[in-house]
C-alpha cells in the first residue's frame, strides 16, 4: 500500500513519522487501505492543541496477513467527509467522532453513540430512534432497565406481526469516562482500572494494557511470564465459552446442558482462582511481569482439574448437540452472511461463524513467531455456527491450557521476575495492542505527548464492532428469536460504553 506508513504490530510508531495529510489525501489513503483489505482497528481525533483550530484525525488499521499496522494522520480539521457509505465498518467510529465535536459530512445517519442526554452536548435533541411506518407495523421496546443484574441497554423492534423488520440497539446510559480517567491516574494504578473495563474480560483488558506499556518502554518478557499470561487468558476464554454454551442451551429450552455448564464454568473459575488468587483473574497481569505463577505442584493440580472439566464439558455439549430439537432451534436463526460480516467489520466468534478468519492469536501473537494455530470457523453465520465455533474453541483452549501447564511445570526453577520500575513514557509515540478475548479482538491504542505522558488512550472492545451484527441478525426473524440470538452474540454493554 503505497504512501501509507506502516510498522510491526509488536513495535511502536513515532508520531513525527506520520505526515499530516490534508483531508482529501487522508481519506484517499484510508479508502485505499480499506479497499485493499486492511481492517480498521481505531479511528478517532487527537486532542486539540492550543494553537490549532481543529483536531487531527488518526486511523490505525491492521494488515493481518503481513502482521503489520498502518497509521494515518490528518491536519487539524473541524469537518471531514464520511466514508461510511463505502465502508460501513467505519460507521460507529464516525458517529463517535461526530459526538466528540467533528462534523461528518455525508454520513447516512450520524446520530449519537450514547443515548443519555446528560452525556451529550448541552441542548441535544432526544435520541433519534428509527421509525418504520405502515398500518401493519408495531413497535416493541425492551429495556433499558432489565430484570437481570446487568448494565442498561435498550432494544427497540419494528415488527410486522411477529417478523422483525428492524432492531435498533441503543446504548450509553452509564458512560463511565474510563478513557478520560486513564489520563489522570498514575501509571502504576492503571492495571486495576483496566481490569474493570469489562468484568468478564479482566485478563484480556489488563493484558492489552500491559502490552501497551511494555511496547512503549521496550521491555521483553521471560518465558514464565508469557506462558502464565497465555494460560490465564485461555482459562478466561474457557469459563466464558462454557457459560455461554449453557446459556444458549437454556434459551433453546434444553435444561440439562444449561445446568451442567453452570457448574462446569464454576470449576474453571476455580482453576483461575488457583492460578491468580481471584476467580476472575484480577491482580495477576501488570506491565513487565505477573504477580504470581504456578509451581510444578500447582500445575499438576490444575492439570487434573483440566482433565475433569474437559470430560464434563464434552459430555454436556455432546448431549446438547445430539438433540434434534436444539439443532433445529439454532439452525437458520439469526444469520449474518460472510459479506455482511466483512462489511460491518465484525470480529471474534461472530465473524468466524460467518467464515471470516480474524483472530489475534493468529494475526497478532504476543511474540513474533509462527504458531501452529488456525482459527475455528463455521460457514453458516447463524446461531448454530456461533455455537459450533465456541465448541471448537473450547477444545482448542483446553489443549492450550495443557500445553501451558506442561511448559510452566518445566520452568519451575525460573523465578517470577519482580515488577519492574515504570520508566517515563517516550515522547510523541503511538502504541497499539491486540488481544483475542473470548468475545473477539480487544484493541488498545495509546498516544503520548511531548511531556512523556498519555495524550490520549483509546479502548476498542469487540462489542463495539459487533452490536450492529446482532441488529442485522434479527432482520426477518421472529421477535421470539431475540433472546437466543442475543445470547449467541453475548455482547458487553459496559465494554461498549467506556
C-alpha positions as CSV (number, residue, x, y, z in Angstrom):
1,X,0.0,0.0,0.0
2,X,1.9,3.0,-1.3
3,X,2.4,6.1,0.7
4,X,0.9,4.7,3.9
5,X,3.2,4.5,6.9
6,X,3.4,1.0,8.5
7,X,5.0,-0.7,11.4
8,X,5.1,-4.1,13.1
9,X,2.3,-4.9,15.4
10,X,5.0,-5.7,18.1
11,X,6.5,-2.2,17.9
12,X,5.6,1.4,18.3
13,X,5.5,4.3,15.8
14,X,6.8,7.8,16.2
15,X,4.1,10.4,15.6
16,X,6.7,12.6,13.9
17,X,7.0,9.9,11.2
18,X,3.3,10.2,10.2
19,X,2.8,13.0,7.7
20,X,-0.1,15.3,8.4
21,X,-2.2,14.7,5.3
22,X,-4.8,17.1,4.1
23,X,-8.4,15.9,4.1
24,X,-8.5,14.7,0.5
25,X,-5.2,12.7,0.8
26,X,-6.0,11.3,4.2
27,X,-9.4,10.0,3.0
28,X,-8.0,8.7,-0.2
29,X,-5.3,6.8,1.6
30,X,-7.7,5.4,4.2
31,X,-10.1,4.3,1.5
32,X,-7.3,2.7,-0.5
33,X,-6.1,0.7,2.5
34,X,-9.7,-0.5,3.3
35,X,-10.4,-1.4,-0.3
36,X,-7.2,-3.5,-0.4
37,X,-8.2,-5.5,2.7
38,X,-6.9,-3.7,5.8
39,X,-9.2,-3.8,8.8
40,X,-10.0,-0.6,10.9
41,X,-8.8,-1.0,14.5
42,X,-9.3,2.6,15.6
43,X,-10.3,5.9,14.1
44,X,-10.5,9.0,16.3
45,X,-9.5,12.6,16.8
46,X,-6.4,13.6,18.8
47,X,-7.0,16.3,21.5
48,X,-6.9,19.8,20.0
49,X,-3.7,21.7,20.6
50,X,-3.9,25.3,21.9
51,X,-2.7,26.8,18.6
52,X,-5.0,24.7,16.4
53,X,-8.5,25.4,15.1
54,X,-9.4,21.8,14.7
55,X,-8.4,18.2,15.6
56,X,-6.1,15.9,13.8
57,X,-7.6,12.6,12.9
58,X,-5.7,9.3,13.5
59,X,-6.6,6.0,11.9
60,X,-5.0,2.7,12.7
61,X,-5.6,-0.4,10.5
62,X,-4.4,-4.0,10.6
63,X,-2.8,-5.9,7.7
64,X,-3.5,-9.4,9.2
65,X,-1.6,-11.4,6.6
66,X,1.6,-9.4,7.0
67,X,1.2,-8.8,10.7
68,X,1.7,-5.1,10.2
69,X,-0.2,-2.0,11.2
70,X,-1.0,1.1,9.1
71,X,-1.3,4.5,10.6
72,X,-2.6,7.7,9.0
73,X,-2.8,11.2,10.5
74,X,-4.6,14.3,9.1
75,X,-4.0,18.0,9.5
76,X,-6.3,19.7,12.1
77,X,-9.9,19.6,10.8
78,X,-13.3,20.7,12.0
79,X,-15.2,18.8,9.3
80,X,-14.5,15.6,7.4
81,X,-16.3,13.7,4.7
82,X,-17.8,10.4,5.8
83,X,-16.5,7.1,4.4
84,X,-19.3,5.0,5.9
85,X,-21.4,4.8,2.6
86,X,-18.4,2.9,1.0
87,X,-17.0,1.3,4.2
88,X,-19.8,0.5,6.7
89,X,-17.2,-0.8,9.2
90,X,-16.4,2.8,10.0
91,X,-19.9,3.9,10.8
92,X,-19.7,3.8,14.6
93,X,-16.2,5.3,14.6
94,X,-17.5,8.2,12.6
95,X,-20.6,8.6,14.8
96,X,-18.2,8.7,17.8
97,X,-16.2,11.4,16.1
98,X,-19.3,13.4,15.5
99,X,-20.4,13.1,19.1
100,X,-17.0,14.4,20.2
101,X,-17.4,17.6,18.0
102,X,-16.2,16.7,14.5
103,X,-18.7,17.4,11.7
104,X,-19.2,14.3,9.5
105,X,-20.3,15.3,6.0
106,X,-22.4,12.8,4.1
107,X,-22.8,10.2,6.9
108,X,-26.1,8.4,6.3
109,X,-27.3,8.9,9.9
110,X,-24.8,10.5,12.2
111,X,-26.8,10.1,15.4
112,X,-25.1,9.9,18.8
113,X,-23.4,6.8,20.1
114,X,-24.7,7.4,23.6
115,X,-28.4,7.7,24.5
116,X,-28.3,9.5,27.9
117,X,-28.8,13.3,27.2
118,X,-26.5,14.4,30.0
119,X,-23.6,12.6,28.3
120,X,-24.0,14.6,25.1
121,X,-23.7,18.2,24.2
122,X,-26.0,20.7,26.1
123,X,-29.3,21.2,24.4
124,X,-29.0,18.0,22.4
125,X,-32.4,16.8,21.0
126,X,-33.9,13.5,22.1
127,X,-32.2,10.4,20.7
128,X,-33.5,9.9,17.2
129,X,-34.8,6.4,17.1
130,X,-35.5,4.8,13.8
131,X,-39.2,4.5,12.9
132,X,-40.9,2.3,10.4
133,X,-44.3,3.4,9.2
134,X,-47.2,1.4,7.9
135,X,-50.6,0.2,9.2
136,X,-49.3,-3.3,10.0
137,X,-46.2,-2.1,11.7
138,X,-45.9,-2.1,15.5
139,X,-43.1,-1.2,17.9
140,X,-41.8,-3.3,20.8
141,X,-39.4,-1.6,23.3
142,X,-37.3,-3.6,25.7
143,X,-35.1,-2.0,28.5
144,X,-33.0,-0.1,29.2
145,X,-33.7,-1.5,32.7
146,X,-33.7,-5.3,32.7
147,X,-34.8,-8.0,35.1
148,X,-31.3,-9.3,35.5
149,X,-28.3,-7.8,37.2
150,X,-26.8,-6.3,34.0
151,X,-26.0,-2.9,32.6
152,X,-28.7,-0.9,30.9
153,X,-29.3,-1.2,27.2
154,X,-32.4,-0.5,25.1
155,X,-33.7,-2.7,22.2
156,X,-36.4,-1.3,20.0
157,X,-38.0,-3.6,17.5
158,X,-40.0,-2.5,14.5
159,X,-42.2,-5.5,13.6
160,X,-44.8,-6.6,11.1
161,X,-46.7,-9.2,13.1
162,X,-44.0,-11.4,14.6
163,X,-41.4,-10.6,12.0
164,X,-38.7,-8.2,12.9
165,X,-38.2,-5.5,10.2
166,X,-35.6,-3.6,12.1
167,X,-33.9,-3.8,15.5
168,X,-32.3,-0.7,16.9
169,X,-29.9,-1.1,19.8
170,X,-29.3,2.0,21.9
171,X,-26.5,2.0,24.5
172,X,-24.6,4.6,26.5
173,X,-26.8,5.1,29.6
174,X,-23.9,4.9,32.1
175,X,-20.8,6.2,30.4
176,X,-18.0,5.8,32.9
177,X,-15.4,8.0,31.3
178,X,-12.7,5.3,31.6
179,X,-10.6,6.6,28.8
180,X,-10.5,10.1,30.3
181,X,-9.7,8.7,33.7
182,X,-6.6,7.0,32.3
183,X,-5.1,10.4,31.6
184,X,-5.5,11.5,35.2
185,X,-4.2,8.4,37.1
186,X,-0.6,7.4,37.9
187,X,0.7,4.6,35.7
188,X,1.1,2.1,38.5
189,X,-2.6,2.3,39.3
190,X,-3.8,1.6,35.7
191,X,-3.8,-2.2,35.7
192,X,-6.6,-2.3,38.3
193,X,-8.6,0.3,36.3
194,X,-8.3,-1.8,33.1
195,X,-9.4,-5.0,34.9
196,X,-12.7,-3.2,35.4
197,X,-13.2,-2.3,31.7
198,X,-15.5,-5.4,31.3
199,X,-15.7,-7.6,34.3
200,X,-15.8,-10.9,32.4
201,X,-12.7,-9.9,30.4
202,X,-10.4,-8.7,33.3
203,X,-7.4,-10.7,32.0
204,X,-7.9,-9.7,28.4
205,X,-8.1,-5.9,29.0
206,X,-5.3,-6.0,31.7
207,X,-3.1,-7.8,29.2
208,X,-3.8,-5.4,26.4
209,X,-2.8,-2.5,28.6
210,X,0.3,-4.3,29.8
211,X,1.4,-4.8,26.2
212,X,1.0,-1.1,25.5
213,X,3.3,-0.2,28.4
214,X,5.8,-2.9,27.5
215,X,6.0,-1.7,23.9
216,X,6.3,1.9,24.9
217,X,9.1,1.1,27.3
218,X,10.7,-1.6,25.0
219,X,10.5,-4.3,27.6
220,X,11.0,-8.0,27.0
221,X,9.3,-10.8,29.0
222,X,10.6,-14.0,30.4
223,X,9.1,-17.4,29.2
224,X,7.4,-17.9,32.6
225,X,5.6,-14.5,32.4
226,X,4.5,-15.1,28.8
227,X,3.2,-18.6,29.5
228,X,1.4,-17.6,32.7
229,X,-0.4,-14.9,30.8
230,X,-1.4,-17.2,28.0
231,X,-2.7,-19.8,30.5
232,X,-4.8,-17.2,32.3
233,X,-6.2,-15.8,29.0
234,X,-7.3,-19.3,27.9
235,X,-8.9,-20.1,31.2
236,X,-10.9,-16.8,30.9
237,X,-12.0,-17.9,27.4
238,X,-13.0,-21.3,28.6
239,X,-15.1,-20.1,31.5
240,X,-17.0,-17.7,29.3
241,X,-17.5,-20.1,26.3
242,X,-18.7,-22.9,28.6
243,X,-21.0,-20.5,30.3
244,X,-22.3,-19.1,27.0
245,X,-23.0,-22.6,25.7
246,X,-25.0,-23.4,28.8
247,X,-27.0,-20.1,28.4
248,X,-27.7,-20.8,24.8
249,X,-28.9,-24.3,25.8
250,X,-31.2,-22.6,28.3
251,X,-32.6,-20.3,25.6
252,X,-33.5,-23.3,23.4
253,X,-35.3,-24.9,26.4
254,X,-32.6,-27.6,26.9
255,X,-32.1,-27.5,30.6
256,X,-29.6,-30.4,31.2
257,X,-26.7,-28.6,29.5
258,X,-27.8,-25.3,30.9
259,X,-27.5,-26.7,34.4
260,X,-24.3,-28.7,33.9
261,X,-22.4,-25.9,32.2
262,X,-23.1,-23.5,35.1
263,X,-21.3,-25.9,37.4
264,X,-18.5,-26.6,34.9
265,X,-18.0,-22.9,34.4
266,X,-17.6,-22.6,38.2
267,X,-14.9,-25.4,38.1
268,X,-12.9,-23.4,35.5
269,X,-13.3,-20.2,37.6
270,X,-11.9,-22.2,40.5
271,X,-8.8,-23.0,38.3
272,X,-8.5,-19.3,37.6
273,X,-8.6,-18.6,41.3
274,X,-5.9,-21.2,42.0
275,X,-3.7,-19.6,39.3
276,X,-4.3,-15.9,40.1
277,X,-5.9,-15.7,43.5
278,X,-9.1,-14.4,42.1
279,X,-11.9,-16.2,40.2
280,X,-12.0,-13.5,37.5
281,X,-8.2,-13.3,37.2
282,X,-7.7,-9.9,38.8
283,X,-4.4,-8.8,40.3
284,X,-2.3,-11.0,38.0
285,X,-1.2,-9.1,35.0
286,X,1.0,-6.0,35.4
287,X,3.4,-4.4,32.9
288,X,6.6,-6.3,32.8
289,X,5.6,-9.4,34.8
290,X,2.8,-11.3,36.6
291,X,2.2,-11.2,40.3
292,X,2.3,-15.0,40.6
293,X,2.9,-18.1,38.6
294,X,2.3,-21.8,39.4
295,X,4.9,-24.2,40.6
296,X,5.1,-27.8,39.5
297,X,2.7,-29.0,42.2
298,X,0.1,-26.4,41.3
299,X,0.5,-27.2,37.6
300,X,-0.2,-30.9,38.4
301,X,-3.3,-29.9,40.4
302,X,-4.6,-27.7,37.6
303,X,-3.9,-30.4,35.0
304,X,-6.1,-32.9,37.0
305,X,-8.8,-30.3,37.2
306,X,-8.4,-29.6,33.5
307,X,-9.0,-33.2,32.6
308,X,-12.1,-33.4,34.7
309,X,-13.5,-30.1,33.3
310,X,-12.8,-31.3,29.7
311,X,-14.5,-34.6,30.3
312,X,-17.6,-32.9,31.8
313,X,-17.7,-30.1,29.2
314,X,-17.6,-32.6,26.3
315,X,-20.4,-34.6,27.9
316,X,-22.6,-31.7,28.4
317,X,-22.0,-30.2,24.9
318,X,-22.4,-33.6,23.2
319,X,-25.7,-34.1,24.9
320,X,-27.0,-30.7,23.6
321,X,-25.6,-31.2,20.1
322,X,-27.3,-34.6,19.8
323,X,-30.7,-33.2,20.5
324,X,-32.7,-32.7,17.2
325,X,-34.9,-30.0,18.8
326,X,-31.9,-28.0,19.9
327,X,-30.3,-28.2,16.4
328,X,-33.5,-27.2,14.7
329,X,-33.9,-24.2,17.0
330,X,-30.5,-22.9,16.2
331,X,-30.2,-23.7,12.5
332,X,-31.0,-20.8,10.2
333,X,-31.8,-18.5,13.1
334,X,-30.0,-15.1,13.3
335,X,-28.0,-15.4,10.1
336,X,-25.2,-13.0,9.2
337,X,-23.7,-13.6,5.8
338,X,-19.9,-13.6,5.2
339,X,-20.3,-10.5,3.0
340,X,-22.3,-8.6,5.6
341,X,-19.9,-9.7,8.5
342,X,-17.0,-8.3,6.5
343,X,-18.7,-5.1,5.6
344,X,-19.6,-4.4,9.2
345,X,-16.1,-5.3,10.4
346,X,-17.3,-8.0,12.8
347,X,-14.7,-9.7,15.0
348,X,-14.4,-12.7,17.2
349,X,-16.9,-15.6,17.3
350,X,-19.4,-13.5,15.4
351,X,-17.0,-13.1,12.5
352,X,-15.6,-16.6,12.5
353,X,-19.1,-18.1,12.5
354,X,-19.6,-16.4,9.1
355,X,-16.2,-17.7,7.8
356,X,-14.1,-14.6,8.4
357,X,-10.8,-15.8,9.9
358,X,-10.0,-12.8,12.1
359,X,-8.2,-13.9,15.3
360,X,-5.5,-12.0,17.1
361,X,-4.0,-15.3,18.4
362,X,-3.0,-16.0,14.8
363,X,-2.6,-12.5,13.4
364,X,-1.0,-10.7,16.4
365,X,0.5,-13.2,18.8
366,X,2.4,-11.9,21.8
367,X,5.7,-12.8,20.3
368,X,6.9,-12.7,16.7
369,X,6.7,-16.4,16.0
370,X,4.8,-18.7,13.7
371,X,2.2,-20.5,15.7
372,X,0.5,-23.8,14.7
373,X,-2.9,-22.2,15.2
374,X,-5.8,-22.0,12.9
375,X,-8.9,-20.0,13.9
376,X,-12.1,-22.1,14.4
377,X,-14.5,-21.3,11.6
378,X,-18.1,-22.0,10.6
379,X,-19.8,-21.0,7.3
380,X,-23.5,-20.7,8.2
381,X,-23.4,-17.4,10.2
382,X,-26.4,-18.4,12.3
383,X,-26.8,-19.3,15.9
384,X,-25.7,-22.9,15.1
385,X,-22.5,-21.5,13.5
386,X,-21.7,-19.4,16.5
387,X,-22.2,-22.4,18.8
388,X,-20.0,-24.6,16.6
389,X,-17.2,-22.0,16.7
390,X,-17.5,-21.9,20.5
391,X,-17.3,-25.7,20.8
392,X,-14.2,-25.8,18.7
393,X,-12.6,-23.0,20.7
394,X,-13.4,-24.9,23.9
395,X,-11.4,-27.9,22.6
396,X,-8.6,-25.6,21.4
397,X,-8.4,-23.8,24.7
398,X,-8.3,-26.9,26.8
399,X,-5.4,-28.1,24.6
400,X,-3.6,-24.8,25.0
401,X,-4.1,-24.9,28.8
402,X,-2.5,-28.4,28.8
403,X,0.5,-27.1,26.8
404,X,1.0,-24.1,29.1
405,X,0.9,-26.2,32.2
406,X,3.5,-28.6,30.8
407,X,5.8,-25.6,29.9
408,X,5.3,-23.9,33.3
409,X,6.0,-27.1,35.2
410,X,9.3,-27.4,33.4
411,X,10.1,-23.8,34.2
412,X,9.6,-24.3,37.9
413,X,13.1,-23.1,38.8
414,X,12.8,-19.9,36.7
415,X,11.7,-17.3,39.2
416,X,8.9,-14.9,38.6
417,X,10.6,-11.5,37.9
418,X,9.7,-8.7,40.2
419,X,7.6,-5.9,39.0
420,X,10.0,-3.6,37.2
421,X,10.0,0.2,37.9
422,X,8.0,2.2,35.5
423,X,10.1,4.4,33.3
424,X,8.9,7.7,31.8
425,X,6.9,7.1,28.6
426,X,8.6,8.0,25.3
427,X,7.6,11.3,23.7
428,X,5.2,11.6,20.8
429,X,4.7,7.9,20.2
430,X,1.9,5.7,19.0
431,X,1.5,2.2,20.5
432,X,-1.2,-0.4,19.7
433,X,-2.0,-3.8,21.3
434,X,-4.3,-6.6,20.0
435,X,-5.5,-9.4,22.3
436,X,-8.0,-12.1,21.4
437,X,-10.5,-12.0,24.2
438,X,-13.3,-14.5,24.4
439,X,-15.7,-12.2,22.5
440,X,-13.1,-11.2,20.0
441,X,-10.2,-8.8,19.3
442,X,-9.5,-6.3,22.1
443,X,-7.6,-3.2,20.9
444,X,-5.9,-0.6,23.0
445,X,-4.3,2.5,21.3
446,X,-2.1,4.9,23.2
447,X,-0.6,8.2,22.0
448,X,1.9,10.0,24.2
449,X,2.7,13.7,24.2
450,X,5.9,15.8,24.4
451,X,5.7,15.7,28.3
452,X,6.2,11.9,28.5
453,X,2.6,11.3,29.4
454,X,-0.5,10.0,27.6
455,X,-2.0,12.4,25.2
456,X,-4.9,10.1,24.6
457,X,-5.8,6.4,25.3
458,X,-8.5,4.5,23.4
459,X,-10.0,1.1,24.2
460,X,-12.0,-0.7,21.5
461,X,-13.8,-3.7,23.0
462,X,-15.0,-6.3,20.5
463,X,-18.6,-5.4,21.3
464,X,-18.0,-2.0,19.7
465,X,-17.8,-3.8,16.3
466,X,-20.4,-6.5,16.9
467,X,-23.6,-4.8,18.2
468,X,-24.6,-3.9,14.7
469,X,-24.1,-7.5,13.7
470,X,-26.8,-8.5,16.2
471,X,-29.2,-5.9,14.8
472,X,-28.7,-7.3,11.3
473,X,-29.0,-10.9,12.5
474,X,-32.6,-10.2,13.7
475,X,-33.9,-8.9,10.4
476,X,-36.5,-11.2,9.0
477,X,-36.5,-13.4,12.1
478,X,-39.4,-13.8,14.7
479,X,-39.2,-11.4,17.6
480,X,-39.2,-14.6,19.8
481,X,-35.8,-15.4,18.3
482,X,-34.2,-12.4,20.0
483,X,-33.2,-14.0,23.4
484,X,-31.4,-16.8,21.6
485,X,-29.7,-14.6,19.0
486,X,-28.7,-12.1,21.8
487,X,-27.1,-14.9,23.8
488,X,-25.3,-16.3,20.8
489,X,-23.6,-12.9,20.4
490,X,-23.3,-12.3,24.1
491,X,-22.0,-8.7,23.8
492,X,-21.0,-6.3,26.5
493,X,-22.8,-3.1,27.5
494,X,-20.1,-1.7,29.6
495,X,-17.3,-2.7,27.2
496,X,-19.1,-0.7,24.6
497,X,-19.7,2.3,26.8
498,X,-16.3,3.3,28.2
